[in-house]
Amino acid sequence: MKKYLLCLAVLLPFSLAAQQPVILHSHNDYDRTVPFWEAYSQHCRSIEADVFLQDGEILVAHNRKDLNTDRSLKALYVEPIVRTFRENDGRMWKNSPDRLILMIDLKAADAMPGVVSLIGEYPDVFDSPEGVQVVVSGDVIAPEEFANYPSYIFFDGRLTDSYTPEQLARVGMISADFRDYARKWNGKGRMIDAELEPVKAAIAQAHEMGKPFRFWSTPEGTTSYFTLWKLGVDIINTDKPAVASLFFSDWGNKNFIMGRHEVQAGVTGTKKLDAATRDFSGFQNEKLQLTRNVPTYTPTYRNDGAKKKIKNVIFMIGDGMGLNQIVAGAYANNRDLSMLKLKSIGIQFYNPLDDFIGDSASGGSALATGEMSWTRHISSNKDGSVEYSPLTDYFKAMGKATGVVSLGDIADATPAVFYGHTSERDSTDRITRYWLTSDVDLICGPGTSYLERPRQDGIDMLSGIKANGYSYTKDATAVDGVKGKLICLDDRMGAYATEETLGFLADITRSSIEKLSKDSKKGFFLMVEGAKIDYAGHSDCFPASVIEQLGFDLAVAEALKFADSNGETLVVVTADHETGGLTILDGDLETGHVLAVYNSDDHTPTVVPVFAYGPWSREFTGTYMNIEIPRTIKRLVKK
């Protein structure tokens, strides 16, 4: 086994092993539209050419009848490999130390001397520890003949052959016909046990020999690729290099495994966010892992659906949180989330007035005001001349305390729609100017610069908010210790969630609930946003989505605990839109492994779920436009 690991260390350097966890083998590469270059551009690290000897030349073809003197091994493969290797100063890829395997499949033994002669012309490329590894395949060279050829020539081994230690050292990989082990499986669904066990045994046998393993004649497709990878196949055969490469590329950002992570060094971030959030530092990939499942809360259901008075409303908005983001978090966490324990579930559409796909401004405005909106608009009509009244105003008029909490920039669209008004979401100075007249009791999120930097409008914001009766703090977890109106700008809230900070939003939610409960005996309205589920979608960073989703669910649990403690609190959980078109492709229930891909780096028009808990929660079941959520909330609190 140690020999096997050493072999893989040579074939799978860490830099790419973290991103593409297998070697892709471009099978019968000469059949591609552009031989060699297509596979090379897709970072296939093993490329196969079938060869014949004809008139003293080594020609490439699958059958002798297809031979063409223009398609020689030298012209199609050796010359471009040599040129590329030398131009990249001794590497096949500029930004990667990964080695290339050139598999030469002999269709007849008489081609072998010509192959050896041709390869021997370029010792700097083929006879070097960092160079291209030549592996000769075909059943025409017996193991006892290996020693007759130069040491830089390796051979494609077979499970049915016996090797001496010296012969085994010349085996570059072990290959087998997949159909000798699994005839029925077409790459869809699960292999039957009668075929799965022989497949596992074949892979194990190769690994016991200390060699990487390849099947040929395997089915192609996402299920096949994932299954072969999960079973431990080291070199995956493909006749579709572009498809296979796309599936395995950026592997660390497509997979989450509870207790383990396919670590990919570096930062995954995006410049596709809006003005308020474009300075987000990105997700540090090494931190995107959890060592254990996240605890959830099971509600008592004591007052769930009861037709009684609602004193408090907690509105939880997961920015960019579609159903698949929720389900992925649940799969990673042993199919367990607090929000999935709620019994009243609805579906909302969020198309804006001016487009098919909404954004946080239009979706958030609709959730805050109950009025249809336009993209990029913050609780206003199309030209910004009419300000739509948000739920915070409605509850304030009832004498209740109000709060807005966000893990995203406090002037970004979702929090802004609950206190500001403008026809352009990027107008952050105009949005924050509403703090000077706002009646919202608690505004909490990252964004210290809005009070501490000189502004183009010349307003001293710190003096202005104090004149409006606000206190100011930078500690979001301690807001319950401050009475009266408070603006809390805690830049720690702008960072991505890690295992150490996963409960941060839950702590802030609990502290905010305690503050608002004390500030008004008549009750309160609190909006809490989990902002970075959206950031993960814009960044194509699935592990971040899972962690941000689980952190948001911990905050939902705090809302549910409070609702159970007094019986007069309605909790509504939903999203402003979905981001990324997330698709769950595969996984493993036992390990908490989820494989998922984003189909976009932008918002999508898919519907999103609505969960409700507490008095009158059944009123949120069904399918409706997003504007019906705040309208229903307002109708219910009057009862």
C-alpha positions as CSV (number, residue, x, y, z in Angstrom):
1,M,0.0,0.0,0.0
2,K,2.9,2.4,0.7
3,K,4.1,1.8,-2.8
4,Y,0.7,2.7,-4.1
5,L,0.6,5.9,-2.3
6,L,4.1,6.8,-3.5
7,C,3.0,6.1,-7.0
8,L,0.0,8.4,-6.7
9,A,2.1,11.1,-5.2
10,V,4.1,11.1,-8.5
11,L,1.0,11.0,-10.7
12,L,-1.2,13.2,-8.6
13,P,0.6,16.3,-7.4
14,F,-1.2,18.1,-4.6
15,S,-2.0,21.3,-6.6
16,L,-4.2,19.5,-9.0
17,A,-5.2,16.6,-6.8
18,A,-7.1,19.1,-4.7
19,Q,-8.9,20.4,-7.8
20,Q,-9.2,17.4,-10.1
21,P,-9.0,14.2,-8.0
22,V,-8.4,11.7,-10.7
23,I,-6.3,11.4,-13.9
24,L,-8.5,11.6,-16.9
25,H,-7.5,9.3,-19.7
26,S,-8.4,10.4,-23.2
27,H,-9.2,7.0,-24.7
28,N,-8.5,6.6,-28.4
29,D,-7.5,10.3,-28.5
30,Y,-6.8,10.3,-32.2
31,D,-10.6,10.1,-32.7
32,R,-11.0,13.6,-31.3
33,T,-11.7,16.5,-33.6
34,V,-8.3,17.9,-32.7
35,P,-6.0,15.0,-31.5
36,F,-3.8,15.8,-28.5
37,W,-4.8,19.5,-28.2
38,E,-8.4,18.9,-27.2
39,A,-7.4,16.5,-24.4
40,Y,-4.4,18.7,-23.4
41,S,-6.6,21.8,-23.1
42,Q,-9.0,19.9,-20.8
43,H,-6.0,18.9,-18.6
44,C,-6.3,15.2,-19.4
45,R,-3.1,13.8,-17.9
46,S,-3.2,10.6,-19.9
47,I,-3.6,10.5,-23.6
48,E,-3.8,7.3,-25.7
49,A,-2.8,6.6,-29.3
50,D,-3.1,3.3,-31.1
51,V,-0.2,2.7,-33.5
52,F,0.9,0.5,-36.4
53,L,4.1,0.2,-38.2
54,Q,3.8,0.9,-42.0
55,D,6.6,1.4,-44.4
56,G,9.0,2.3,-41.6
57,E,6.7,4.9,-40.0
58,I,4.6,4.7,-36.8
59,L,1.1,5.7,-37.8
60,V,-1.9,6.3,-35.6
61,A,-5.2,4.6,-36.2
62,H,-7.6,2.1,-34.6
63,N,-7.6,-0.2,-37.7
64,R,-5.0,-0.8,-40.3
65,K,-7.4,0.3,-43.1
66,D,-7.6,3.8,-41.6
67,L,-3.9,4.4,-41.7
68,N,-2.8,7.7,-43.2
69,T,0.8,8.9,-43.6
70,D,-0.3,12.4,-42.5
71,R,-1.3,10.9,-39.1
72,S,1.9,9.7,-37.6
73,L,2.7,9.3,-33.9
74,K,5.5,11.9,-34.3
75,A,3.3,14.5,-36.0
76,L,0.1,14.1,-33.9
77,Y,1.7,13.6,-30.5
78,V,5.4,13.5,-30.0
79,E,6.3,16.8,-31.7
80,P,3.5,18.9,-30.0
81,I,4.4,17.3,-26.7
82,V,8.1,18.1,-27.1
83,R,7.4,21.7,-28.2
84,T,4.9,22.3,-25.4
85,F,7.2,20.8,-22.7
86,R,10.2,22.9,-23.8
87,E,8.2,26.1,-24.2
88,N,7.0,25.7,-20.7
89,D,10.5,25.3,-19.3
90,G,10.2,21.6,-18.5
91,R,6.5,21.4,-17.7
92,M,3.5,20.3,-19.7
93,W,1.3,23.0,-18.2
94,K,2.5,26.4,-17.3
95,N,0.7,26.7,-13.9
96,S,0.9,23.1,-12.9
97,P,3.7,20.5,-12.2
98,D,1.4,17.7,-13.3
99,R,3.0,15.0,-15.5
100,L,1.5,13.8,-18.7
101,I,1.2,10.1,-19.5
102,L,1.4,9.2,-23.2
103,M,-0.1,5.8,-23.6
104,I,1.0,4.1,-26.8
105,D,-1.2,1.1,-27.6
106,L,0.7,-1.3,-29.9
107,K,-1.6,-3.0,-32.4
108,A,1.3,-5.2,-33.4
109,A,4.7,-6.0,-31.8
110,D,6.6,-4.9,-34.9
111,A,5.8,-1.2,-34.0
112,M,7.8,-1.4,-30.7
113,P,11.3,-0.8,-32.0
114,G,10.1,2.3,-33.9
115,V,8.3,3.6,-30.8
116,V,11.4,3.2,-28.7
117,S,13.6,4.9,-31.3
118,L,11.2,7.8,-31.7
119,I,10.9,8.4,-27.9
120,G,14.7,8.0,-27.5
121,E,15.2,11.1,-29.7
122,Y,14.0,13.4,-26.8
123,P,15.5,12.3,-23.6
124,D,14.9,15.7,-21.9
125,V,11.2,15.2,-22.4
126,F,10.7,11.4,-21.9
127,D,13.7,10.3,-19.8
128,S,13.3,12.8,-16.9
129,P,11.6,12.5,-13.5
130,E,9.5,15.6,-14.3
131,G,9.0,14.7,-18.0
132,V,6.3,12.8,-19.9
133,Q,5.8,9.2,-18.9
134,V,5.5,6.8,-21.7
135,V,3.3,3.7,-21.0
136,V,3.1,1.0,-23.7
137,S,-0.2,-0.9,-23.9
138,G,-1.4,-3.8,-25.9
139,D,-1.0,-7.5,-25.3
140,V,2.1,-7.9,-27.4
141,I,4.9,-7.3,-24.9
142,A,5.2,-10.0,-22.3
143,P,6.4,-9.1,-18.7
144,E,9.6,-11.1,-19.2
145,E,10.5,-8.8,-22.1
146,F,10.1,-5.5,-20.1
147,A,13.8,-5.5,-19.2
148,N,14.7,-5.5,-22.9
149,Y,13.6,-1.9,-23.2
150,P,14.9,1.5,-21.9
151,S,14.1,2.2,-18.2
152,Y,12.0,5.2,-19.2
153,I,9.5,3.0,-21.0
154,F,6.7,1.7,-18.8
155,F,4.0,-0.8,-19.5
156,D,0.2,-1.1,-19.0
157,G,-0.3,-4.0,-16.6
158,R,-3.1,-6.6,-16.3
159,L,-4.6,-8.1,-13.2
160,T,-4.4,-11.5,-14.8
161,D,-0.6,-11.3,-15.2
162,S,2.0,-12.3,-12.6
163,Y,5.0,-10.0,-12.1
164,T,8.3,-10.3,-10.4
165,P,9.3,-7.3,-8.3
166,E,11.5,-6.1,-11.1
167,Q,8.8,-6.4,-13.7
168,L,6.2,-4.7,-11.5
169,A,8.5,-1.7,-11.2
170,R,8.1,-1.2,-14.9
171,V,4.3,-1.2,-14.8
172,G,2.9,2.3,-15.0
173,M,-0.7,1.4,-14.3
174,I,-3.0,-1.5,-14.2
175,S,-5.9,-1.6,-16.7
176,A,-8.9,-3.9,-17.2
177,D,-12.0,-4.2,-19.3
178,F,-14.9,-3.0,-17.2
179,R,-17.3,-5.4,-19.0
180,D,-15.4,-8.3,-17.6
181,Y,-16.7,-7.3,-14.2
182,A,-20.0,-5.4,-14.8
183,R,-21.9,-6.2,-17.9
184,K,-25.3,-4.8,-16.9
185,W,-24.5,-1.4,-15.5
186,N,-25.1,1.5,-17.9
187,G,-23.8,4.3,-15.7
188,K,-27.3,5.1,-14.3
189,G,-28.3,4.4,-10.7
190,R,-26.5,1.9,-8.5
191,M,-24.6,-1.2,-9.6
192,I,-26.1,-4.4,-8.5
193,D,-24.1,-6.1,-5.7
194,A,-23.3,-9.0,-8.0
195,E,-21.3,-6.6,-10.2
196,L,-20.2,-4.1,-7.6
197,E,-18.2,-6.6,-5.5
198,P,-16.1,-7.8,-8.4
199,V,-15.4,-4.2,-9.4
200,K,-14.3,-3.4,-5.9
201,A,-12.1,-6.5,-5.8
202,A,-10.4,-5.5,-9.1
203,I,-9.6,-2.0,-7.8
204,A,-8.3,-3.4,-4.5
205,Q,-6.1,-6.0,-6.3
206,A,-4.4,-3.2,-8.3
207,H,-3.9,-1.1,-5.2
208,E,-2.4,-4.1,-3.4
209,M,0.1,-4.2,-6.2
210,G,0.9,-0.6,-5.5
211,K,-0.4,0.6,-8.9
212,P,-3.0,3.2,-10.0
213,F,-5.9,1.5,-11.7
214,R,-8.0,2.2,-14.9
215,F,-11.0,0.5,-16.4
216,W,-11.7,0.8,-20.1
217,S,-15.1,0.4,-21.7
218,T,-16.8,2.2,-18.8
219,P,-20.1,4.1,-19.2
220,E,-19.9,7.9,-19.3
221,G,-21.9,10.4,-17.4
222,T,-22.1,12.1,-14.0
223,T,-23.2,9.0,-12.1
224,S,-20.5,6.9,-13.7
225,Y,-17.8,9.4,-13.1
226,F,-18.8,9.9,-9.4
227,T,-19.2,6.1,-8.8
228,L,-15.8,5.3,-10.3
229,W,-14.2,8.1,-8.3
230,K,-15.9,7.0,-5.1
231,L,-14.8,3.4,-5.6
232,G,-11.2,4.5,-5.9
233,V,-10.5,4.3,-9.7
234,D,-7.4,6.4,-10.1
235,I,-7.4,6.9,-13.9
236,I,-10.9,7.4,-15.5
237,N,-11.3,6.4,-19.1
238,T,-13.2,8.9,-21.2
239,D,-14.2,9.4,-24.8
240,K,-15.6,12.8,-23.8
241,P,-12.7,14.7,-22.3
242,A,-14.4,18.0,-22.2
243,V,-17.4,16.6,-20.4
244,A,-15.4,14.6,-17.9
245,S,-13.0,17.4,-17.3
246,L,-15.8,19.8,-16.6
247,F,-17.3,17.4,-14.1
248,F,-14.0,16.9,-12.2
249,S,-12.6,20.4,-12.5
250,D,-12.7,22.7,-9.4
251,W,-13.5,19.6,-7.4
252,G,-13.0,21.2,-4.0
253,N,-15.8,23.8,-4.8
254,K,-18.2,21.1,-5.8
255,N,-18.0,18.8,-2.8
256,F,-18.8,19.0,0.9
257,I,-18.0,16.1,3.2
258,M,-18.9,16.3,6.9
259,G,-15.8,15.8,8.9
260,R,-13.5,15.9,5.9
261,H,-13.0,18.3,3.0
262,E,-11.3,17.9,-0.4
263,V,-9.1,20.9,0.4
264,Q,-8.4,23.3,-2.4
265,A,-5.9,25.9,-1.4
266,G,-6.6,29.5,-2.0
267,V,-9.6,31.8,-2.0
268,T,-12.9,31.5,-3.9
269,G,-14.5,34.8,-4.3
270,T,-16.4,36.9,-6.7
271,K,-16.4,40.4,-8.2
272,K,-19.9,40.0,-9.3
273,L,-21.5,41.5,-6.2
274,D,-23.0,44.9,-6.0
275,A,-21.5,48.1,-4.7
276,A,-22.3,47.4,-1.0
277,T,-20.7,44.0,-1.1
278,R,-18.1,44.0,-3.8
279,D,-15.3,44.3,-1.2
280,F,-16.2,40.8,0.2
281,S,-12.8,39.1,0.7
282,G,-14.0,35.7,-0.6
283,F,-14.2,32.3,1.0
284,Q,-10.9,30.8,2.3
285,N,-11.2,27.3,1.0
286,E,-9.2,25.6,3.7
287,K,-11.7,26.9,6.3
288,L,-14.7,25.4,4.5
289,Q,-15.0,22.3,6.5
290,L,-16.8,21.1,9.6
291,T,-15.7,18.3,11.9
292,R,-19.1,17.2,13.1
293,N,-22.8,17.6,12.5
294,V,-24.5,20.8,13.5
295,P,-27.2,20.5,16.3
296,T,-30.8,21.3,15.4
297,Y,-33.9,22.2,17.3
298,T,-37.1,20.3,17.4
299,P,-40.0,22.6,18.1
300,T,-42.7,21.7,20.6
301,Y,-45.5,22.6,18.1
302,R,-47.5,23.6,21.2
303,N,-48.9,26.8,19.6
304,D,-48.1,26.0,16.0
305,G,-51.1,26.8,13.8
306,A,-53.1,28.1,16.8
307,K,-55.7,30.8,16.0
308,K,-54.5,33.2,18.7
309,K,-53.0,36.7,18.8
310,I,-49.6,37.3,17.3
311,K,-47.4,39.6,19.4
312,N,-44.1,39.1,17.7
313,V,-42.9,38.3,14.2
314,I,-39.5,37.1,13.3
315,F,-38.8,37.2,9.6
316,M,-35.8,35.0,8.5
317,I,-34.5,35.6,5.0
318,G,-31.8,33.4,3.5
319,D,-30.5,35.4,0.6
320,G,-30.1,33.2,-2.5
321,M,-31.5,30.2,-0.5
322,G,-33.4,27.9,-2.9
323,L,-34.7,24.5,-2.1
324,N,-31.5,22.8,-3.2
325,Q,-29.4,24.9,-0.9
326,I,-31.6,23.9,2.0
327,V,-31.6,20.2,1.0
328,A,-27.8,20.2,0.5
329,G,-27.3,21.5,4.0
330,A,-29.7,18.9,5.3
331,Y,-27.9,16.0,3.4
332,A,-24.6,17.2,4.8
333,N,-26.1,17.3,8.3
334,N,-27.6,13.8,8.4
335,R,-30.8,15.0,6.6
336,D,-31.4,17.3,9.6
337,L,-32.3,21.0,9.7
338,S,-34.4,22.9,12.2
339,M,-36.3,24.7,9.4
340,L,-37.2,21.3,7.8
341,K,-39.1,20.4,11.0
342,L,-41.7,23.0,10.3
343,K,-45.0,21.7,9.2
344,S,-46.4,24.8,7.4
345,I,-44.7,25.1,4.0
346,G,-45.5,27.2,1.0
347,I,-43.9,28.1,-2.3
348,Q,-43.4,31.7,-3.5
349,F,-42.6,33.2,-7.0
350,Y,-40.5,36.3,-7.0
351,N,-40.5,37.6,-10.6
352,P,-40.2,41.4,-10.7
353,L,-42.2,43.8,-12.8
354,D,-39.4,44.5,-15.3
355,D,-37.7,41.1,-15.8
356,F,-38.1,37.3,-15.5
357,I,-35.4,37.0,-12.9
358,G,-35.4,39.0,-9.7
359,D,-32.6,40.3,-7.5
360,S,-32.3,41.0,-3.8
361,A,-33.7,44.5,-4.3
362,S,-36.9,43.5,-6.1
363,G,-37.4,40.3,-4.1
364,G,-36.5,42.0,-0.8
365,S,-38.7,45.0,-1.5
366,A,-41.7,42.7,-2.2
367,L,-41.0,40.8,1.0
368,A,-40.7,44.1,3.0
369,T,-43.6,46.1,1.5
370,G,-46.1,43.8,-0.1
371,E,-45.7,45.8,-3.3
372,M,-44.5,44.4,-6.7
373,S,-41.1,45.9,-7.5
374,W,-38.5,46.4,-10.2
375,T,-34.9,45.1,-10.2
376,R,-32.4,47.2,-8.3
377,H,-35.2,49.2,-6.6
378,I,-35.3,49.6,-2.8
379,S,-38.9,49.9,-1.6
380,S,-39.9,52.5,-4.1
381,N,-41.8,53.0,-7.3
382,K,-40.0,53.0,-10.7
383,D,-38.6,56.5,-10.6
384,G,-38.1,56.5,-6.9
385,S,-40.6,59.3,-6.3
386,V,-42.9,57.2,-4.1
387,E,-41.6,55.4,-1.0
388,Y,-43.3,52.1,-0.2
389,S,-43.9,51.5,3.5
390,P,-42.0,48.4,4.8
391,L,-43.1,46.1,7.6
392,T,-40.9,47.9,10.1
393,D,-43.1,51.0,9.6
394,Y,-46.2,49.0,10.0
395,F,-45.1,47.4,13.3
396,K,-43.7,50.6,14.6
397,A,-47.1,52.2,14.1
398,M,-48.5,49.5,16.3
399,G,-46.1,50.5,19.1
400,K,-43.9,47.5,18.6
401,A,-40.1,47.5,18.5
402,T,-38.4,46.8,15.2
403,G,-35.1,45.4,14.1
404,V,-33.1,44.6,11.0
405,V,-30.1,42.2,11.2
406,S,-27.9,41.1,8.3
407,L,-24.7,39.2,7.8
408,G,-24.3,41.1,4.6
409,D,-23.4,44.8,4.3
410,I,-26.0,46.7,6.2
411,A,-26.6,49.0,3.2
412,D,-27.1,46.1,0.8
413,A,-30.4,45.4,-0.7
414,T,-32.1,43.0,1.7
415,P,-31.6,44.9,4.9
416,A,-32.0,48.2,3.1
417,V,-35.5,47.5,1.9
418,F,-36.7,47.5,5.5
419,Y,-35.5,51.1,6.3
420,G,-34.5,52.8,3.0
421,H,-35.9,53.9,-0.3
422,T,-34.2,54.5,-3.7
423,S,-34.5,53.4,-7.3
424,E,-30.8,52.2,-7.3
425,R,-29.5,49.7,-4.9
426,D,-25.9,50.9,-5.4
427,S,-26.8,54.3,-3.9
428,T,-25.5,53.3,-0.5
429,D,-24.9,56.9,0.7
430,R,-28.6,57.7,0.0
431,I,-29.7,54.5,1.7
432,T,-27.7,55.1,4.9
433,R,-29.0,58.7,5.0
434,Y,-32.3,57.2,6.1
435,W,-30.6,56.4,9.4
436,L,-30.9,60.0,10.2
437,T,-34.7,59.8,10.2
438,S,-35.3,56.1,10.8
439,D,-37.7,54.8,13.4
440,V,-36.2,51.2,13.3
441,D,-35.0,50.4,16.8
442,L,-32.2,48.1,15.8
443,I,-30.0,48.2,12.7
444,C,-27.3,45.6,12.9
445,G,-24.7,44.4,10.4
446,P,-21.3,45.0,8.9
447,G,-20.4,48.4,7.6
448,T,-18.4,50.6,10.0
449,S,-17.2,52.7,7.1
450,Y,-20.7,54.2,6.7
451,L,-20.2,56.1,10.0
452,E,-16.4,56.4,10.1
453,R,-15.4,57.6,6.6
454,P,-15.8,61.0,5.0
455,R,-18.8,61.1,2.7
456,Q,-19.4,62.8,-0.6
457,D,-22.5,64.4,0.7
458,G,-20.5,65.9,3.6
459,I,-22.8,64.5,6.3
460,D,-21.4,63.6,9.7
461,M,-23.3,60.4,10.1
462,L,-22.2,59.6,13.6
463,S,-23.5,62.9,14.9
464,G,-26.6,62.5,12.8
465,I,-27.6,59.1,14.1
466,K,-27.0,60.2,17.7
467,A,-29.2,63.2,17.0
468,N,-31.9,60.8,15.9
469,G,-31.7,59.0,19.2
470,Y,-29.4,56.1,18.3
471,S,-26.6,54.7,20.3
472,Y,-23.7,53.1,18.4
473,T,-21.8,49.9,19.1
474,K,-19.5,47.5,17.3
475,D,-20.4,44.4,19.2
476,A,-23.3,42.6,17.7
477,T,-23.5,39.9,20.3
478,A,-24.1,42.5,23.1
479,V,-27.0,44.4,21.6
480,D,-29.3,43.1,24.3
481,G,-27.3,45.2,26.8
482,V,-28.2,48.5,25.1
483,K,-31.6,50.1,25.7
484,G,-33.4,52.1,23.1
485,K,-32.6,52.8,19.5
486,L,-29.3,51.2,18.4
487,I,-27.1,51.0,15.3
488,C,-24.6,48.2,15.6
489,L,-21.9,48.0,12.9
490,D,-19.9,44.9,13.5
491,D,-17.5,44.1,10.6
492,R,-17.0,40.6,11.9
493,M,-20.5,39.9,10.5
494,G,-19.1,40.5,7.0
495,A,-16.7,37.5,7.2
496,Y,-17.6,34.1,5.9
497,A,-18.7,31.4,8.4
498,T,-16.2,28.9,9.7
499,E,-16.6,26.1,12.2
500,E,-15.5,28.6,14.9
501,T,-17.9,31.3,13.9
502,L,-20.8,29.1,12.7
503,G,-23.1,30.1,15.6
504,F,-22.4,33.9,15.2
505,L,-25.7,34.7,13.5
506,A,-27.5,32.6,16.0
507,D,-25.9,34.5,18.9
508,I,-26.8,37.8,17.3
509,T,-30.3,36.6,16.6
510,R,-30.8,35.6,20.3
511,S,-29.3,38.9,21.5
512,S,-31.5,40.9,19.1
513,I,-34.6,39.1,20.3
514,E,-33.8,39.7,23.9
515,K,-33.2,43.4,23.2
516,L,-36.4,44.0,21.3
517,S,-38.4,42.0,23.8
518,K,-37.2,44.3,26.5
519,D,-37.6,47.5,24.5
520,S,-41.4,47.0,23.9
521,K,-44.0,45.3,26.0
522,K,-46.3,45.4,23.0
523,G,-44.0,43.0,21.0
524,F,-41.6,43.3,18.1
525,F,-40.8,42.7,14.5
526,L,-37.3,41.4,13.6
527,M,-35.9,40.6,10.2
528,V,-32.7,38.4,10.1
529,E,-30.8,37.8,6.9
530,G,-28.3,35.0,6.1
531,A,-26.6,36.9,3.3
532,K,-23.7,34.7,2.2
533,I,-25.7,31.8,0.9
534,D,-26.1,34.2,-2.0
535,Y,-22.4,35.0,-2.0
536,A,-21.5,31.3,-2.3
537,G,-23.8,31.0,-5.3
538,H,-22.2,34.0,-7.0
539,S,-18.8,32.5,-6.3
540,D,-19.6,28.9,-7.4
541,C,-18.5,27.8,-4.0
542,F,-20.7,24.9,-2.9
543,P,-18.9,24.1,0.4
544,A,-19.5,27.7,1.5
545,S,-23.2,27.4,0.7
546,V,-23.5,24.4,3.0
547,I,-21.7,26.1,5.9
548,E,-23.6,29.4,5.5
549,Q,-26.9,27.4,5.2
550,L,-26.1,25.5,8.5
551,G,-25.2,28.8,10.2
552,F,-28.5,30.3,9.1
553,D,-30.3,27.3,10.3
554,L,-28.8,27.8,13.8
555,A,-30.3,31.3,13.7
556,V,-33.7,29.9,12.7
557,A,-33.4,27.5,15.7
558,E,-33.0,30.5,18.0
559,A,-36.2,32.1,16.6
560,L,-38.1,28.8,17.0
561,K,-36.9,28.4,20.6
562,F,-38.1,31.9,21.4
563,A,-41.5,31.2,19.7
564,D,-41.9,28.1,21.8
565,S,-41.0,30.1,25.0
566,N,-44.0,32.5,24.8
567,G,-46.5,31.1,22.3
568,E,-47.2,34.5,20.7
569,T,-44.5,34.6,18.1
570,L,-44.9,33.9,14.4
571,V,-41.7,32.8,12.6
572,V,-41.5,33.0,8.8
573,V,-38.5,31.6,6.9
574,T,-38.0,32.2,3.2
575,A,-35.6,33.6,0.6
576,D,-35.6,36.7,-1.7
577,H,-34.5,34.5,-4.6
578,E,-32.3,31.6,-5.5
579,T,-28.7,32.1,-6.6
580,G,-26.7,29.8,-8.9
581,G,-29.2,27.2,-10.1
582,L,-27.7,24.7,-7.7
583,T,-28.1,21.1,-8.7
584,I,-27.3,18.2,-6.3
585,L,-25.7,15.5,-8.4
586,D,-24.8,12.7,-5.9
587,G,-23.6,12.1,-2.4
588,D,-23.3,9.6,0.4
589,L,-25.7,9.6,3.4
590,E,-23.2,7.8,5.6
591,T,-20.4,10.3,5.3
592,G,-22.5,13.5,4.8
593,H,-20.9,13.9,1.4
594,V,-22.8,16.0,-1.1
595,L,-21.7,16.7,-4.7
596,A,-23.4,19.7,-6.3
597,V,-22.8,22.1,-9.1
598,Y,-24.0,25.6,-9.9
599,N,-25.5,26.1,-13.3
600,S,-25.1,29.9,-13.2
601,D,-23.2,32.5,-11.2
602,D,-26.3,34.7,-11.0
603,H,-29.9,34.6,-9.7
604,T,-32.4,32.2,-11.2
605,P,-36.2,32.4,-11.5
606,T,-36.9,29.1,-9.7
607,V,-39.4,29.2,-6.9
608,V,-38.3,29.2,-3.3
609,P,-39.9,27.6,-0.2
610,V,-41.7,29.4,2.7
611,F,-41.7,27.9,6.2
612,A,-43.9,29.2,8.9
613,Y,-44.3,28.4,12.6
614,G,-46.4,29.6,15.4
615,P,-49.9,31.2,15.6
616,W,-51.7,31.2,12.2
617,S,-48.8,29.4,10.5
618,R,-51.1,27.4,8.2
619,E,-51.9,30.7,6.4
620,F,-48.6,30.4,4.6
621,T,-49.2,27.1,2.9
622,G,-49.9,27.0,-0.9
623,T,-48.3,28.8,-3.8
624,Y,-48.3,32.5,-4.2
625,M,-46.3,35.6,-5.2
626,N,-43.8,37.0,-2.7
627,I,-45.9,40.1,-2.0
628,E,-48.4,37.8,-0.3
629,I,-46.0,37.1,2.6
630,P,-45.9,40.6,4.1
631,R,-49.6,41.1,3.3
632,T,-50.5,38.0,5.2
633,I,-48.3,39.0,8.1
634,K,-50.0,42.3,8.4
635,R,-53.4,40.7,8.1
636,L,-52.7,38.2,10.8
637,V,-51.3,40.5,13.4
638,K,-54.6,42.4,13.3
639,K,-56.5,39.4,14.4
